[in-house]
């Protein structure tokens, strides 16, 4: 498979997240319930990966397990590190720097849909599955579950959401992230703005006045690439990557699935 970086991903995924990292992190502070339940249900002492960890909000959900977080964005990894998540590193999801077949679990939350071809999406899932201990590792004989992973992707079927996508819409789309920036030195407060993400969460910010003579804010719209998954497509990609689907479902405009190595 061709694992070289696609030009559209450089421009419409990697560079965008570098530019919006602080604002993006400010809107991502509460774990999604199903992901939290998956992590809290793992046996004590489990060691796993959060590939595409962003600001690291899932890394301390369960203090009884160990999670190594990685992200393609150095700025998001920096934010995670500044929040005390020191077990984080910059890594490409297609070339993970970990030994294969050593981990009890992984999570991949809202990551795979950013790869721009099916070949690259399947390759990314294959890379995740290869990190898991094989089913014949013997854990199931001890009563513990076999190594498995949880994957979340955006769904095409979002008819009741504010985006209104359904099966008649294209699957490959650009989703805007609108932010306002003011020229001048960087401050700790993330820039005000809005995004079109599902599970959006915003911390309230107090009203403030702009002193006379302050440069006006500039509105910047950045376009992020997404592949919107149809019903059953994630399961097909997992099987094509050499995995076995354990469970799957739909939750808040996303398709999810748990999987293990075949």
C-alpha positions in Angstrom: 0.0 0.0 0.0 1.1 3.6 -0.7 1.7 5.2 2.7 3.1 8.5 1.4 1.5 11.7 2.6 -1.3 12.9 0.4 -1.1 16.5 -0.6 -4.7 17.2 0.5 -4.0 15.8 3.9 -1.0 18.1 4.4 -3.0 21.1 3.5 -6.5 20.2 4.9 -5.6 18.1 7.9 -2.1 18.5 9.2 -1.6 22.2 8.7 -5.1 23.0 9.9 -4.7 21.3 13.2 -1.4 23.0 13.7 -3.1 26.4 13.2 -6.2 25.7 15.4 -4.5 23.5 18.1 -5.1 25.9 21.0 -8.7 26.7 20.1 -9.5 23.0 19.2 -8.1 21.9 22.6 -10.3 24.4 24.4 -13.4 22.8 22.9 -12.3 19.2 23.8 -12.3 18.7 27.5 -15.0 16.2 28.3 -14.6 12.4 27.4 -17.3 10.9 25.2 -19.3 8.4 27.4 -18.8 5.3 25.2 -15.0 5.9 25.0 -14.9 6.5 28.7 -16.8 3.2 29.4 -14.5 1.3 27.1 -11.4 2.5 29.0 -12.9 2.0 32.4 -13.9 -1.5 31.5 -10.4 -2.6 30.8 -8.5 -4.9 33.2 -6.3 -3.2 35.7 -2.7 -3.0 34.5 -3.6 -3.0 30.8 -1.2 -1.1 28.5 -2.5 0.5 25.3 -2.4 3.3 22.8 -4.4 6.4 22.0 -3.5 7.2 18.4 -4.6 10.7 17.6 -4.8 11.7 21.2 -5.2 15.4 20.6 -4.9 17.2 23.9 -4.8 14.0 25.8 -8.2 14.1 27.4 -8.6 10.3 27.5 -5.1 9.5 28.9 -6.1 9.8 32.6 -9.7 8.5 32.4 -8.7 5.3 34.1 -5.8 5.5 36.5 -5.5 1.7 36.7 -4.3 1.4 33.1 -1.4 2.9 31.1 -2.0 4.7 27.8 0.7 6.0 25.5 -0.7 8.9 23.5 0.4 10.1 20.0 -0.7 12.6 17.5 0.4 13.9 14.1 0.2 17.5 15.4 3.2 18.7 17.5 1.1 21.5 18.8 -1.5 19.2 20.2 1.1 17.0 21.7 2.7 20.1 23.3 -0.7 20.9 24.9 -1.1 17.4 26.2 2.4 17.6 27.7 1.7 20.9 29.3 -1.4 19.4 30.9 0.8 16.8 32.6 0.4 14.0 30.0 4.1 13.2 29.7 3.5 9.8 28.0 2.8 11.5 24.7 4.7 11.7 21.4 4.5 13.0 17.8 3.8 10.1 15.4 2.2 9.3 12.1 -0.7 6.9 12.3 0.6 5.0 9.3 4.1 4.5 10.8 3.6 4.0 14.6 6.9 3.8 16.5 5.8 1.0 18.7 6.7 -2.7 18.7 4.0 -4.8 17.1 1.8 -7.3 19.1 2.6 -5.9 22.5 -0.5 -3.9 23.5 -3.7 -4.8 25.3 -5.9 -2.1 23.6 -6.0 1.0 21.5 -8.4 3.8 20.9 -8.7 5.8 17.6 -11.3 8.6 18.1 -12.2 10.8 15.1 -8.9 10.1 13.3 -9.4 7.5 10.5 -11.9 9.7 8.6 -9.1 12.2 7.9 -7.2 9.8 5.6 -8.1 10.7 2.0 -8.4 7.3 0.3 -9.8 4.0 1.3 -6.3 2.4 0.8 -4.9 4.8 3.4 -7.8 4.3 5.8 -7.4 0.6 5.7 -3.7 0.9 6.1 -4.2 3.1 9.2 -6.6 0.5 10.7 -4.1 -2.3 9.9 -1.4 -0.4 11.7 -3.6 -0.2 14.8 -4.5 -3.8 14.7 -0.9 -4.8 14.4 -0.1 -3.2 17.7 -2.5 -5.5 19.5 -1.5 -8.8 21.1 -2.7 -11.7 19.0 -5.9 -13.6 20.1 -3.8 -16.7 20.8 -1.8 -14.8 23.5 -3.8 -16.9 26.1 -5.4 -14.0 27.9 -8.9 -15.4 27.2 -8.0 -18.6 29.1 -7.3 -16.5 32.2 -10.8 -14.9 32.0 -9.4 -11.6 30.7 -10.7 -10.3 27.3 -8.5 -10.6 24.2 -6.7 -7.4 23.1 -9.0 -5.1 21.3 -9.4 -1.6 20.0 -12.1 1.1 19.7 -12.5 3.2 16.5 -14.8 6.2 16.0 -15.4 7.9 12.6 -17.9 10.5 11.4 -21.0 9.2 9.9 -22.6 10.2 6.6 -26.0 9.6 8.1 -26.5 12.8 10.1 -30.0 13.8 8.8 -31.1 15.1 12.2 -27.9 17.0 13.0 -27.4 20.7 12.2 -25.2 19.6 9.2 -28.1 17.6 7.7 -26.0 15.1 5.8 -27.6 11.9 4.6 -27.0 9.1 2.1 -27.6 11.4 -0.8 -24.6 13.7 0.1 -21.0 13.2 -1.0 -18.8 11.2 1.4 -15.7 13.3 0.9 -16.2 16.8 2.2 -14.4 19.9 3.5 -15.7 21.0 6.9 -15.0 24.6 7.9 -13.4 25.7 11.2 -14.0 29.4 11.7 -11.8 31.3 14.1 -11.1 35.0 14.8 -7.6 36.2 15.4 -6.3 39.6 16.5 -2.8 40.8 15.4 -0.4 41.0 18.3 1.3 38.9 21.0 -0.1 35.5 21.8 -2.2 35.2 24.9 -3.2 32.3 27.0 -6.9 32.6 26.1 -7.8 30.6 23.0 -9.2 32.6 20.2 -13.0 32.9 20.0 -14.7 31.2 17.1 -16.8 28.3 16.0 -16.5 24.9 14.4 -18.7 22.4 12.8 -17.7 19.4 14.9 -20.0 16.8 16.5 -19.7 16.5 20.3 -18.9 20.2 20.4 -18.1 21.5 23.9 -17.2 25.1 24.7 -16.1 26.6 28.0 -17.9 29.8 28.7 -15.8 33.0 28.3 -16.5 36.3 30.0 -17.5 39.3 27.9 -14.7 41.7 27.4 -14.2 45.1 25.7 -11.6 45.9 23.1 -9.6 49.0 24.0 -9.7 51.9 21.5 -7.0 51.5 18.8 -6.8 47.8 19.1 -6.5 46.1 15.7 -9.8 44.5 14.6 -10.2 40.8 14.8 -9.7 38.9 11.5 -12.0 36.0 10.7 -10.2 33.0 9.2 -11.9 30.0 7.8 -9.9 26.8 7.5 -11.1 23.7 5.6 -10.6 20.3 7.1 -11.0 17.1 5.0 -13.3 14.3 6.2 -14.4 11.1 4.7 -18.0 10.4 5.9 -18.5 6.8 6.6 -21.7 5.0 5.4 -23.4 2.3 7.5 -21.3 -0.8 7.4 -18.3 0.8 5.8 -16.2 0.9 9.0 -16.8 -2.8 9.5 -15.7 -3.5 5.9 -12.5 -1.5 6.4 -11.7 -3.4 9.6 -12.1 -6.7 7.9 -10.0 -5.6 4.9 -7.3 -4.6 7.4 -7.2 -8.1 8.8 -9.4 -7.5 11.8 -12.5 -9.0 13.4 -15.4 -6.8 14.4 -16.5 -7.5 18.0 -19.3 -4.9 18.3 -20.4 -1.8 16.4 -23.0 1.0 16.6 -24.0 4.6 16.0 -23.6 7.4 18.5 -24.0 11.1 18.1 -23.3 11.4 14.4 -20.5 8.8 14.6 -20.1 5.2 13.7 -18.0 3.2 16.1 -16.7 -0.4 16.3 -14.5 -2.5 18.5 -12.2 -5.0 16.9 -9.4 -7.4 17.4 -6.8 -9.1 15.2 -8.0 -12.0 13.1 
